[in-house]
Amino acid sequence: MILVLAGGGNEAKMFAKALESEKIAHLCVFSSFLEAGNYGRGNTIVGRLDRRAMAGVLRSESVRGVVDLVAHGDRALSKAAMAACRECKIPYVKRLHMPKSNIAYPKALFTPSYAEAAKKINQRIGNILLYTAPETARALAARVHETEHLYTPILRGVSFDVELAMEYGIPLMNVMELELLEGVDAVCAAAEKIGATMLVCDGSCGIDDKLTAAKKLKLPIVITHNMGLEYTMTAQSDAAAMELVRKWTQKESSED
């Protein structure tokens, strides 16, 4: 049995079809009836499961692996699933949608791991410019040795939103109000303003202009995801996730 954390939409349907085509038993978990209503037929659980409830499902259903398809928003479900999988010693994989670009740049690192991104930051001397969502900035700041070197721009507004600025998990004085956030010239200007030695972005406001700016300034750039969590294991395509499922279920068949 494979447990699928479904976030609604077509992705759960398509993955379930792939499982059905290979006759792999599965159970889908939805956070709401609205999401489940879009799924159609199949075995489902509807509700917000915490770690204990998730572990109960894993044991009662003899689950051999968990595939997390939740795209946005419900980090609590992903956290509960990872914790329950560790407790029950069951493999977990997050189907992660990483930002993509056709711009080639040898100093660009694409990584699904905040730990790896933070390691690159810690190895760099100087100021780091973050073009990320608050959740990503917080996750990186928690792993960075010197947060006083992290800077992030926000769009200048009529009033400065201190609460929003503090969500980034870096010193308030390092949250810069700018007239423009997007565009190669705006990114270059922000980087030069703080003497940045590296750029980091998560795709929440595009990556092509950041890549082009980094290339223009000859700076390294780290590109990661904007989900705000460090995942136990990730798959960047449905095919990669299915390959893991086959291994888990083949192991089950050999044991039977």
KEDOVEX-955592 format. One record per residue (C-alpha): residue in one letter; x, y, z. Coordinates in nm, 3 decimals. Layout:
% KEDOVEX-955592
{resn->A east->X north->Y up->Z}
...
This chain:
% KEDOVEX-955592
{resn->M east->0.000 north->0.000 up->0.000}
{resn->I east->0.124 north->0.347 up->-0.098}
{resn->L east->-0.005 north->0.655 up->0.084}
{resn->V east->-0.042 north->0.962 up->-0.137}
{resn->L east->-0.068 north->1.308 up->0.018}
{resn->A east->-0.283 north->1.481 up->-0.241}
{resn->G east->-0.324 north->1.856 up->-0.272}
{resn->G east->-0.621 north->1.855 up->-0.507}
{resn->G east->-0.617 north->1.942 up->-0.875}
{resn->N east->-0.503 north->1.709 up->-1.150}
{resn->E east->-0.171 north->1.596 up->-1.005}
{resn->A east->-0.329 north->1.347 up->-0.762}
{resn->K east->-0.552 north->1.214 up->-1.041}
{resn->M east->-0.261 north->1.163 up->-1.279}
{resn->F east->-0.042 north->0.998 up->-1.017}
{resn->A east->-0.328 north->0.773 up->-0.906}
{resn->K east->-0.378 north->0.667 up->-1.268}
{resn->A east->-0.010 north->0.577 up->-1.291}
{resn->L east->-0.043 north->0.367 up->-0.976}
{resn->E east->-0.360 north->0.201 up->-1.104}
{resn->S east->-0.198 north->0.120 up->-1.439}
{resn->E east->0.064 north->-0.083 up->-1.253}
{resn->K east->-0.192 north->-0.230 up->-1.011}
{resn->I east->-0.028 north->-0.068 up->-0.710}
{resn->A east->-0.263 north->-0.035 up->-0.413}
{resn->H east->-0.284 north->0.320 up->-0.282}
{resn->L east->-0.470 north->0.549 up->-0.045}
{resn->C east->-0.504 north->0.925 up->-0.095}
{resn->V east->-0.514 north->1.177 up->0.190}
{resn->F east->-0.688 north->1.512 up->0.134}
{resn->S east->-0.701 north->1.803 up->0.378}
{resn->S east->-1.054 north->1.907 up->0.275}
{resn->F east->-1.366 north->1.772 up->0.106}
{resn->L east->-1.321 north->2.034 up->-0.166}
{resn->E east->-0.988 north->1.880 up->-0.264}
{resn->A east->-1.128 north->1.528 up->-0.239}
{resn->G east->-1.424 north->1.622 up->-0.456}
{resn->N east->-1.191 north->1.688 up->-0.746}
{resn->Y east->-1.028 north->1.349 up->-0.715}
{resn->G east->-1.305 north->1.119 up->-0.830}
{resn->R east->-1.305 north->0.751 up->-0.741}
{resn->G east->-1.058 north->0.572 up->-0.519}
{resn->N east->-0.977 north->0.511 up->-0.154}
{resn->T east->-0.944 north->0.838 up->0.033}
{resn->I east->-0.902 north->0.987 up->0.379}
{resn->V east->-1.022 north->1.343 up->0.432}
{resn->G east->-0.894 north->1.547 up->0.726}
{resn->R east->-0.595 north->1.728 up->0.871}
{resn->L east->-0.382 north->1.448 up->1.014}
{resn->D east->-0.123 north->1.521 up->1.281}
{resn->R east->0.183 north->1.304 up->1.341}
{resn->R east->0.002 north->1.058 up->1.569}
{resn->A east->-0.295 north->1.016 up->1.335}
{resn->M east->-0.065 north->0.979 up->1.036}
{resn->A east->0.140 north->0.712 up->1.214}
{resn->G east->-0.183 north->0.529 up->1.296}
{resn->V east->-0.280 north->0.523 up->0.928}
{resn->L east->0.067 north->0.403 up->0.824}
{resn->R east->0.045 north->0.110 up->1.064}
{resn->S east->-0.321 north->0.015 up->1.015}
{resn->E east->-0.297 north->0.021 up->0.635}
{resn->S east->0.046 north->-0.151 up->0.619}
{resn->V east->0.180 north->0.141 up->0.416}
{resn->R east->0.515 north->0.076 up->0.246}
{resn->G east->0.589 north->0.433 up->0.136}
{resn->V east->0.450 north->0.787 up->0.129}
{resn->V east->0.442 north->1.016 up->-0.177}
{resn->D east->0.380 north->1.382 up->-0.093}
{resn->L east->0.212 north->1.568 up->-0.380}
{resn->V east->0.102 north->1.872 up->-0.179}
{resn->A east->0.209 north->2.165 up->-0.395}
{resn->H east->0.155 north->2.468 up->-0.173}
{resn->G east->0.022 north->2.582 up->0.159}
{resn->D east->-0.019 north->2.273 up->0.376}
{resn->R east->0.328 north->2.239 up->0.526}
{resn->A east->0.176 north->2.097 up->0.846}
{resn->L east->0.064 north->1.784 up->0.660}
{resn->S east->0.408 north->1.733 up->0.508}
{resn->K east->0.577 north->1.782 up->0.846}
{resn->A east->0.338 north->1.534 up->1.011}
{resn->A east->0.403 north->1.280 up->0.736}
{resn->M east->0.781 north->1.306 up->0.760}
{resn->A east->0.772 north->1.271 up->1.139}
{resn->A east->0.535 north->0.972 up->1.121}
{resn->C east->0.750 north->0.806 up->0.855}
{resn->R east->1.060 north->0.844 up->1.070}
{resn->E east->0.870 north->0.696 up->1.365}
{resn->C east->0.741 north->0.401 up->1.163}
{resn->K east->1.062 north->0.364 up->0.959}
{resn->I east->0.874 north->0.403 up->0.632}
{resn->P east->1.023 north->0.583 up->0.328}
{resn->Y east->0.889 north->0.925 up->0.229}
{resn->V east->0.937 north->1.128 up->-0.087}
{resn->K east->0.827 north->1.481 up->-0.174}
{resn->R east->0.729 north->1.544 up->-0.536}
{resn->L east->0.903 north->1.879 up->-0.563}
{resn->H east->0.852 north->2.135 up->-0.838}
{resn->M east->1.185 north->2.314 up->-0.870}
{resn->P east->1.222 north->2.643 up->-1.062}
{resn->K east->1.356 north->2.593 up->-1.414}
{resn->S east->1.538 north->2.812 up->-1.664}
{resn->N east->1.692 north->2.779 up->-2.008}
{resn->I east->1.972 north->3.020 up->-1.915}
{resn->A east->2.301 north->2.835 up->-1.889}
{resn->Y east->2.540 north->2.958 up->-1.620}
{resn->P east->2.813 north->2.741 up->-1.468}
{resn->K east->2.807 north->2.936 up->-1.139}
{resn->A east->2.439 north->2.849 up->-1.082}
{resn->L east->2.353 north->2.575 up->-0.835}
{resn->F east->2.003 north->2.426 up->-0.841}
{resn->T east->1.934 north->2.241 up->-0.517}
{resn->P east->1.618 north->2.100 up->-0.351}
{resn->S east->1.795 north->2.113 up->-0.013}
{resn->Y east->1.797 north->2.418 up->0.213}
{resn->A east->2.082 north->2.254 up->0.404}
{resn->E east->2.295 north->2.248 up->0.089}
{resn->A east->2.197 north->2.607 up->0.003}
{resn->A east->2.289 north->2.720 up->0.356}
{resn->K east->2.621 north->2.534 up->0.331}
{resn->K east->2.706 north->2.734 up->0.017}
{resn->I east->2.611 north->3.056 up->0.198}
{resn->N east->2.827 north->2.965 up->0.498}
{resn->Q east->3.122 north->2.901 up->0.269}
{resn->R east->3.088 north->3.247 up->0.111}
{resn->I east->3.246 north->3.560 up->0.260}
{resn->G east->3.039 north->3.877 up->0.233}
{resn->N east->2.675 north->3.976 up->0.195}
{resn->I east->2.414 north->3.747 up->0.041}
{resn->L east->2.111 north->3.880 up->-0.147}
{resn->L east->1.795 north->3.670 up->-0.106}
{resn->Y east->1.511 north->3.684 up->-0.356}
{resn->T east->1.289 north->3.440 up->-0.169}
{resn->A east->0.957 north->3.396 up->0.005}
{resn->P east->0.961 north->3.461 up->0.383}
{resn->E east->0.934 north->3.086 up->0.452}
{resn->T east->1.246 north->3.015 up->0.246}
{resn->A east->1.440 north->3.299 up->0.408}
{resn->R east->1.348 north->3.171 up->0.755}
{resn->A east->1.451 north->2.815 up->0.667}
{resn->L east->1.787 north->2.937 up->0.536}
{resn->A east->1.846 north->3.180 up->0.824}
{resn->A east->1.797 north->2.895 up->1.071}
{resn->R east->2.094 north->2.715 up->0.908}
{resn->V east->2.323 north->3.011 up->0.838}
{resn->H east->2.599 north->3.100 up->1.086}
{resn->E east->2.591 north->3.478 up->1.036}
{resn->T east->2.243 north->3.609 up->0.953}
{resn->E east->2.368 north->3.968 up->0.965}
{resn->H east->2.506 north->3.907 up->0.615}
{resn->L east->2.165 north->3.809 up->0.471}
{resn->Y east->1.971 north->4.080 up->0.288}
{resn->T east->1.634 north->4.065 up->0.116}
{resn->P east->1.442 north->4.324 up->-0.085}
{resn->I east->1.072 north->4.399 up->-0.049}
{resn->L east->0.860 north->4.628 up->-0.263}
{resn->R east->0.836 north->4.981 up->-0.129}
{resn->G east->0.479 north->5.060 up->-0.026}
{resn->V east->0.280 north->5.344 up->0.122}
{resn->S east->0.366 north->5.216 up->0.470}
{resn->F east->0.648 north->4.988 up->0.585}
{resn->D east->0.503 north->4.655 up->0.702}
{resn->V east->0.726 north->4.567 up->0.997}
{resn->E east->0.546 north->4.238 up->1.066}
{resn->L east->0.595 north->4.126 up->0.707}
{resn->A east->0.961 north->4.226 up->0.716}
{resn->M east->1.021 north->4.033 up->1.038}
{resn->E east->0.880 north->3.715 up->0.880}
{resn->Y east->1.205 north->3.677 up->0.689}
{resn->G east->1.397 north->3.572 up->1.000}
{resn->I east->1.690 north->3.806 up->0.930}
{resn->P east->1.782 north->4.140 up->1.093}
{resn->L east->1.511 north->4.399 up->1.027}
{resn->M east->1.769 north->4.650 up->0.906}
{resn->N east->1.866 north->4.402 up->0.631}
{resn->V east->1.518 north->4.405 up->0.475}
{resn->M east->1.550 north->4.662 up->0.198}
{resn->E east->1.260 north->4.861 up->0.058}
{resn->L east->1.304 north->4.903 up->-0.318}
{resn->E east->1.099 north->5.062 up->-0.593}
{resn->L east->1.150 north->4.762 up->-0.822}
{resn->L east->1.213 north->4.397 up->-0.742}
{resn->E east->1.213 north->4.237 up->-1.086}
{resn->G east->1.426 north->4.294 up->-1.391}
{resn->V east->1.797 north->4.251 up->-1.453}
{resn->D east->1.883 north->4.616 up->-1.384}
{resn->A east->1.690 north->4.618 up->-1.056}
{resn->V east->1.858 north->4.298 up->-0.937}
{resn->C east->2.203 north->4.426 up->-1.033}
{resn->A east->2.138 north->4.755 up->-0.852}
{resn->A east->2.028 north->4.575 up->-0.535}
{resn->A east->2.331 north->4.345 up->-0.544}
{resn->E east->2.570 north->4.636 up->-0.596}
{resn->K east->2.401 north->4.837 up->-0.319}
{resn->I east->2.501 north->4.582 up->-0.054}
{resn->G east->2.817 north->4.455 up->-0.224}
{resn->A east->2.663 north->4.109 up->-0.264}
{resn->T east->2.896 north->3.815 up->-0.319}
{resn->M east->2.615 north->3.567 up->-0.391}
{resn->L east->2.249 north->3.561 up->-0.494}
{resn->V east->1.986 north->3.316 up->-0.372}
{resn->C east->1.636 north->3.279 up->-0.517}
{resn->D east->1.349 north->3.033 up->-0.488}
{resn->G east->1.138 north->3.111 up->-0.793}
{resn->S east->0.869 north->3.297 up->-0.598}
{resn->C east->0.932 north->3.605 up->-0.814}
{resn->G east->1.098 north->3.448 up->-1.118}
{resn->I east->1.455 north->3.333 up->-1.171}
{resn->D east->1.561 north->3.436 up->-1.523}
{resn->D east->1.636 north->3.798 up->-1.427}
{resn->K east->1.829 north->3.681 up->-1.119}
{resn->L east->2.030 north->3.435 up->-1.326}
{resn->T east->2.104 north->3.698 up->-1.589}
{resn->A east->2.204 north->3.952 up->-1.324}
{resn->A east->2.431 north->3.702 up->-1.151}
{resn->K east->2.589 north->3.620 up->-1.486}
{resn->K east->2.636 north->3.989 up->-1.562}
{resn->L east->2.797 north->4.054 up->-1.223}
{resn->K east->2.992 north->3.724 up->-1.235}
{resn->L east->2.843 north->3.615 up->-0.903}
{resn->P east->2.742 north->3.263 up->-0.798}
{resn->I east->2.370 north->3.203 up->-0.753}
{resn->V east->2.186 north->2.932 up->-0.561}
{resn->I east->1.836 north->2.839 up->-0.676}
{resn->T east->1.609 north->2.636 up->-0.450}
{resn->H east->1.235 north->2.580 up->-0.390}
{resn->N east->0.983 north->2.797 up->-0.205}
{resn->M east->0.801 north->2.536 up->0.006}
{resn->G east->0.969 north->2.639 up->0.331}
{resn->L east->1.059 north->2.286 up->0.447}
{resn->E east->1.367 north->2.064 up->0.434}
{resn->Y east->1.238 north->1.733 up->0.296}
{resn->T east->1.364 north->1.386 up->0.384}
{resn->M east->1.378 north->1.287 up->0.016}
{resn->T east->1.268 north->1.461 up->-0.302}
{resn->A east->1.172 north->1.361 up->-0.656}
{resn->Q east->1.168 north->1.628 up->-0.925}
{resn->S east->0.942 north->1.437 up->-1.164}
{resn->D east->0.650 north->1.197 up->-1.148}
{resn->A east->0.868 north->0.937 up->-1.318}
{resn->A east->1.130 north->0.962 up->-1.043}
{resn->A east->0.861 north->0.930 up->-0.775}
{resn->M east->0.713 north->0.626 up->-0.951}
{resn->E east->1.055 north->0.461 up->-0.970}
{resn->L east->1.081 north->0.486 up->-0.591}
{resn->V east->0.728 north->0.347 up->-0.551}
{resn->R east->0.823 north->0.047 up->-0.766}
{resn->K east->1.122 north->-0.024 up->-0.544}
{resn->W east->0.909 north->-0.004 up->-0.231}
{resn->T east->0.639 north->-0.230 up->-0.370}
{resn->Q east->0.886 north->-0.477 up->-0.522}
{resn->K east->1.038 north->-0.512 up->-0.178}
{resn->E east->0.690 north->-0.584 up->-0.041}
{resn->S east->0.629 north->-0.848 up->-0.308}
{resn->S east->0.959 north->-1.021 up->-0.240}
{resn->E east->0.882 north->-1.031 up->0.132}
{resn->D east->0.540 north->-1.187 up->0.060}
